[in-house]
């Protein structure tokens, strides 16, 4: 009850002008991602005794429609736009430095990443030394660290916030449609003209577009519930056209064997989903705010937000631990074919096991979410150094998700440069303990 009482105390201290619905959506979106990951990963042991890494969306195609509800990263970017807009406007009013603002914004985002990287790097090193098959090591590390891809993109979008906020103040909704137009052009070149690699630009255009909607929300540009419902209905119509008539798949995450993914990189179909979700959650805002007047629900929201990145970063580690335990226990529970009635009925049991494995990880690592903050500076960090540091962090996190920190070659079994990049980048941007360690 100690954590609950502390969260309750913080909840009671929240200023009345705070939009609690923003915090609620942030918590809800991460929980939806966690549940979605736990549901879609469906390994099983085949008749010949081989472990098959099943994927529910490939086994049961109808479940691809469920991704319209579980792919809620757009909500996180919407909330990020709202929060970054408020924070940056306050920073400008105080005439504070961008470097201090940027370091403070990424502190809670990046600090929880360090322990998860080090733990899995240590696992990869030890497993390699004791002779575990490198492909097995790579698969375990890759699966556990999938979530970090999002942080690389979100960090970049956050770094651009002063520029995108200025565009919003100057152009309003035209800044949003500018990003939409750019995303459409990129998709046309990539999907219809086959131009290679250009689609990666939509990691910026799609997510910045949703981020702009966060500014619009805060500034009251969505004037009424009717306006928000119209935005929802129009966006849903576009989404249905793109997926049912156009070339885009129904699934809003990657499906093994599919020719086109809506998420890696993001497409205009995922953008349309984000717009649809935006219209829906904003239409529900009056109900949500009333709901959060209940102190217990608001306390639960505060509690979740206090450990939100820890839950996000460690939930697949908990999943891997449960799968390994099941395999060691002679494959108990893994001989059921995914998608069968028995498999569905067993989900609550598996989810209880995942939660049981996750709770100790939260108890151990949630402290790093609070961190020690950005190092205070009398002069701003030079812009070139800030840019280099940010790029180092983004590349390190992106490579962690793309190629894994586990190496198929070398003595250590670890891609040390991938592990090191986020630490070096954090030091360069003057972030917390890493910065102080480098300064000596």
N, C-alpha and C positions, 0 to 999 in steps of 0.2 A: 504493500500500500504506500510505501515511501515515494515511489515514482508518481503514483496517481495523486498523492497529496501535493507534491511539488508542482505537478502540471495544473492541479486545481488552483493553487496559489497564483501561478502565472496567468491562468485563465481569468481569475477574478481581477487581476491587475491590468488587463487589456483595456486600452482607452476606448471609450464609446464610439469614437469615429473610425475605429479600425473595421475594415471590411472582413468579417470573419469568413465569409463565403470563399474568399481567395484562399485562405488556409485550408478550408474544407476541400476545395477542388484539388489542391496540391496533394493532400493526403490521399484522396480518393483515386487520383490518377496513378500514383505509385502503387497502391494496393491492387488496382486493376491489372497493372503490368505484372506484378508478382503472381497473382492468381493465373493470369494468362500463360505465363512461362511454365508454371507448375502443371498446367493442364495440357499444353500443347506438346511438351516433351513426353514421349510415350515409348520408352524402351521396353523390350520384352525378350524372353529367351525362346528361340524357335525350337522346332521338334528335334533338330540336329544338335541342340545344346549351345548354339551360337547366340551371343547377345546381339540383338538388332536394335539400332538406334531409331526407333519408330518416331514418326512425326504425325500427330493427329490430323493435321490439315490435309496431309497426303493420303492417309488411311481412310478418313471419312470426309470427302470433299464438301459435304453440306456444312461442316463446321467452319468452313472459310468465312461464312457470313458472320460468325461470332466475333471475328476480328474487328468488325465495325464498332463493337462495344468495348473490346479489350485493348485495341490499339489506341491508347489515349495519350500518347506522347504529345499530340497537338494541344491537349489541355494544359500540359505542363509548360509548354511554350507560351500559351495564352496567359497563364498565371505569371510566368516569368516576365512577359511584357508589362503587365500591370505593376508588378513589384519593382522592376527595374525603372519604369517610368517614375514612380513615386520616389524611389531612392535617388535617381539622378537629378530630378527636379530639386530635391532637398539639398543635394550636394552643390548644385549651381547657386542656390539661394545663399548658402553659407560660404561661397567662393572657395571651396575646397579643391584639392588637386584630383585630377582624373586617376592618377596612379594609386592614390590612397583609396579612392572609391572602388577601383577595379580589384585591388587586393582584398578589400573587405567583402566584396560580392562573391569572390571565388573561394574565400577562406573555408566556408562551410561546405562548399561543393567539392573542393579538392582534398582537404585534410583527411576525410575518411578513406580516400583512395590509397593512401600510402600503406596502411597496414595490410589491406587486401592484396596489394601488389607484392609486398614483402613475404607474406604468408605463402602465396602460391609460387613465388620464385624459390622460396626455401623448399617447398614440396617438390618442385621440378628438379632442383639440385639433388636432394636426398634420394628421390625415386630413381634418378638416373644413376647415382652412385651404387645403389643396391641392386641394379640390374633390371628394373622394371622396363618393359617394352616402351620405347620412346613414343610410339604412336599412341599407346594408352595414356601416357603422361600428357601428351599434347592434347588429346581429346578431353581429358579431365580439366586441364588448365584452361583450354579454350572455352569450354562450356561455362565454367565458373566465372570467367571474366568477360563474358559477352556484354554485360550491362555498361561497361566503361565507354563503349562507342558513343553513347548518348552524351556523356559528359564532355567529350571533345567538341561536339557540335554546339552544345549549349554554352560552353565556355566561349566559343568564337562568336556566337550570337550576342552574348552578354558583353563581350569586348566592343562590339559594334554599336552598343546601345546609345551612346551619346550621338552618334551620327544618325542612327535610325530614328531616335527621338526628335532630333532637329528636323528631319524630313517630315515626321508626323506633324510637328508644330507648324511647319511651313505649308505642307501640302494636304494635310488631313487624310481622308480616305484615298486620295489620289496616290499617296505613297504606298498604300496597300495594293492598289491595282497596278502600280508600277512593278511591284514584286511578282504579282500574279502574271502579268504580261511576260516578264522575263522567264518565269517558270514554264509558261506555255511554249515560248520560243525554244527553250532548252529541250523540252520534251519532243517538240516537233523535229528538231535536229537529231536527237538521239533515237527516237522510236521510228520515225518515218523516213529519215534520211540516213540513218545508220552511222552518224558521226561518232567516233569512239571517244569515250571519257568525258564528253561535254556534259553528260547527265550528272556528273558529280557536282556541278555548279548548283544543282537544286538542293544540295545540303544547305546552301545559303539562302537561295531565293524562296524556297518553300517555307523553311522555318522562320525566316525573318518576316515573311508575309503574316504568318500566324502571330508572331511576336508583335507586329503592328496592331493587330486586333486587340491585344492587351492594352496598348496605349488608348485605343478608341474606347474600350470599356471604361477605363479610369476617367477619361475626360467626358464621359456621358454622351458619346457620339451615337451609341445605341439608345435612342431616345425613349422608347416605350416597349412594353411587352409585345405589342403588335409588330413593331419594327423588328424585334428579335425573332419572332416567329416567322416573319416573311423571309428574313435572312436564312433561317433554318430550312424552310421549305424550298427556297430557290437553290440553295446549296445542295440539298438532298436530290433535287431534280437533276442537277449537273452530275452529281456522283452516280446516280442510277444510269444516266446516259453514257458516261465514260466507261462504266463497268459492264453494262448489259448490251450496249450498242458499240461502244468504242473498243479499243484493243487492250484495255487494262483489266487485270484479273480482279476477282471478287476479294481475294485475301489481301489484307492490308499489311501483312508481313510476308517474308519470303517463304515459299513452299518448295521443298526439294524437287528438282526436275522441271520447275516452271521456267519458261523462257524469259519472263519479265517479272520483276519484283517491284511492288509499290513502295517499298521502304528503303531499299539499298541499291541505289540512292532513292530518295523520295520522288514521287511523280505528282502530276497535277491531280491524279485520283486521290492520293493521300492528302493533298492540299484541300480538295473538295470535302473529304471526310472531316478534316480539321475545321473547315468553315461550318459544316453541318453540326458538328459537336459544339462549336462556339455558339451558334444560334440557339441550340437546345439548352445548354447549361445557363446561358444568360437569361433565357425565358423563364427558367426555374429559379432565378436568383431571389425574387421576393419570398418564395416558399422556403428556400435554403436559409435565408437570413432569419426568418421566423423560427425555423427549426433550431438554429444555432443559438437562439436565446435561452434554450435549455442548457443549464450549466453542465450537466453530465455529458451531453453530446459535444459541447464546446471544449470541455476538459479533455475528452478523448481525442478531439482534433488537435489540441495543443500537444498532448502526449505523443501522438503519431508524428507531428511535425518536428518534434525534438529528436527523433531518431530516424527520420525519413530516408536519408542517404545511406545510413547503416543498413536498414532493411533492404533497400534497393540493391546495394552492392554485395550483400552477403546471402541473398535469398537463393541464388543458384549454388552457392557453396553448400548451403544446407541441403539442397536437392541432391547434389553429388554425394554428400555424406550418407544420406539415406539409401541411395541407389547402391553404393559400395557395400553398406551394411547388409542390404537385401541379397546382394550377389554372394557375399561371404557366408550368408546363412542359407547356402545351397539354392539360391534363386527364389526364395520365398516371395510370393506375390508377383513375380516377374514372368510367370508362365501363362498368364492370362492375356489373350489377344486384345490389344487396344481397340476400343470401339464396340466391344461386345457388352451385353447387358451386365455381365459380372464385372467387367472393367469399370463401367460407370458407377455401379453400386459400391465399388471399393474406393472410389475417389475420396470420400470423407476420411477414411482411415489413413490413406496416404497423405492427405493434406494435414491431418493431425500430426503425423510423423515429421513432415517438413517443418511445421511450426515448432514442434518440440526440439528439432535440431537447430532452428534459427534463434530461439530464445537465448540460449547460452552465448551465441555469437553476438547478439545485441548487448547482452550484459557485459561482455568483454570489450567490445569495440565501439559502443555508442559514445564513450567518452571522447573519442577522437573527432566526433562530429562537432563537439563544442569547441575543441581546439584551443589555441592560445592567441588567435587573431593575427592580423597583419602587423608587422613591425612598424612602429611609429617613426616617421621621418620628418626632419625639418625642411628638407627640400624634396621636390618630386623626383621620382625615378626617371632617368633619361628615356625619352620615347623609344629610341632604337633598342635599348636594353629591355624595355617593357614588351616590345613587339617580338623580339627574339625569344624571350622567356615564354610568352604566350604560345608562340609557334612550337617551341620545344615541348610544352605540356600537351598541346593538341596532337602533335605527331606521335608522342609516346603513347597516349591513350588510344589513338586511332590504330596504331600498329599492334597494340595489345589485343584489340578486338579483331583485327584483320588477319594477323599472322601468328598471334600467340607469343607469349614470353617464353614458352618452352621451345627449345631448339632441337632439331633433328640431328645436329652435328655438334662437335666440340666436346670438351671434357666436362664442362659444367652442366650441360643440358639446358642452359638458360641463355636467352638473348639479353645479355647484360645491358646493352645499349638501349633497348626498349624500356627496361625497368628504370634505368638511370634518367632518361629524358624528363619525365614529370618532376623528379626531384631537382634536377638542374634548372628547369624552367621555373619552378616555384621559388628557388633561391634568387633567380634573376629578377623576378617581379617583386622581391622583398617580402615574401610571404612567411609569416610566423617563424616557427622554430628552425625551419630549413635555412632561412635567411640568416638567423643568428649563428647557426652552426658554421656557415660558410664564412661569416665575418670573423669567426673565432672569438 
